[in-house]
């Protein structure tokens, strides 16, 4: 799925909310267990990022642990100061 420039801006590191969400998620997830996948062109990319749905932004990770595959979503909730 190709993202538009607007989506890249909203979901990318230049958006303070997306950046903060990913930084918080990285503190929770063991980065050594996040998959690294090879795309059809032979390029490697990490299987994680920022997504958006009707409820707002979320960080996502696909991980392996003890032979099982897991999909994690991390969302900000509640009020903050």
N, C-alpha and C positions, 0 to 999 in steps of 0.2 A: 504494500500500500504506500503510495507516494503522498507525502504531506505537502500542503500548500505553504507558501511563504508566511501567510498569516498564522497557520498552525505551528510552524517552526518557531515563530516569534513567541507565540503564547505558551508553547510547551518547552521552549529552549532555556538555556542558562541565563539569557538576558532578561527573562521575566523573574522578578524577585520572588514571587510566590512559588513558581515552579522550582527555582533554585533552592529555596528554603525547604520545600517539601522533599526534594531529592537528598539534600544534606541530612535532614532528619532521618529519612529512610535508611541511608547508608550507615548511620550509627546503630540501627537496629538489626540490620541484615549482615551476616558473615559473608563478606565479599568473596572469600575463597570458594564458596559454594555456588556462586552465581555462574550459570553456564556461559560459555563463549561459543558462538555458533559461526559457521562459515556459510556465507551466502552463495548464490549461484555463480558469482563472478570470482570466487575464491578469496573474497575479503572477509576478515574476521570482525565481528561486532559482538558486544556484550548483549545478553538477552535481558535488558532492563531499560527503563526509561520513565517518561512522564506521559500519562494519558489523560483524556478528558471524556466525561460522559455527562448525563443530565444532572448528576449530583455534584459535579465539579472536577477539580484536578485530583489525580492520584499518581503515586509512584508505583511501579510494578517491577517484579523480579520473577524469573523462572529459575528454580534451584533444584539440585539433586541432593538427596540425603538418604543414606541407608538403602540405596537401590530404588527409592521412590522419587517421583517428580512432584514438585510443589509450585504453585503460582501464588505469589503474595501481592496484595495491594495494601498500600499504606496511604491513609487519608488523614488530613487534619480535621479535627472536630472540636466543637465547643468554642467558647469565647476566650480570647487571649487579651492581655493588656495592651 
